[in-house]
Amino acid sequence: MAKTSQDATDTPLRQRLGIGLEKISMVLKSQAWHDANLQGLTPTQGKILTLLRDRQPVGMRLSEVADVLGITSPTASDAVAVLSKKGLVDKQRSTEDARAISITLSAQGIQQAEQVMGWSDFLLSAIDDLTEFEQEIFLKGLIKIIRSLQAEGYITVSRMCLTCQFFHPNQYPDSQHPHHCGFVDAPFGDRDLRIDCPDQLPEEAEV
Ligand code: SF4
């Protein structure tokens, strides 16, 4: 059979996946800038608010914020200083370590964080177009990519099941819920794998 121009320019699947992820990343960035602008924030300030929303009421240290977002400490410090001036965050002594400063959201900050969380609603609508099966496969693929990027040091380790001491994979191989979470002491399936779980205990930490 004669080669078509489609065959000649056929791009390997891995490359097409990379291009697809890049396009999604560009849309997310431009949407974040647009929405941030409307709320008088920068995307980094917006990300800090949503991050802190997840960690209330304990809050986070500045170095932790910088680590999780993959930004430098001075950048995180500048963004937090602006948020503090706007009355959106408070700084107080950490309840876990009296020498450390913990950053938490003020009541106004919580409200603003909830608005910021709506920035990615358009993406959730697009994800809703996938079937449950497609979502499950996509989640597994994403987790593998994230883990691999973490291993290479491109992104910081997040609070995922795959790096959690409580995670016992494939404990029940013939079940629809093959994995076991030691924290809640219950089985769960691939579609319930977490990427940012507040109860995660990193593999290297002491139990
Ligand atoms: S505690 Fe959270 S991260 Fe750890 S296994 Fe259970 S659900 Fe996953």
Residues whose N, C-alpha, C, O or C-beta is under 5 A from the ligand:
A	BS01	SF4	R159 M160 C161 C164 F166 F167 C181 F183 R194 C197 D199 Q200 L201
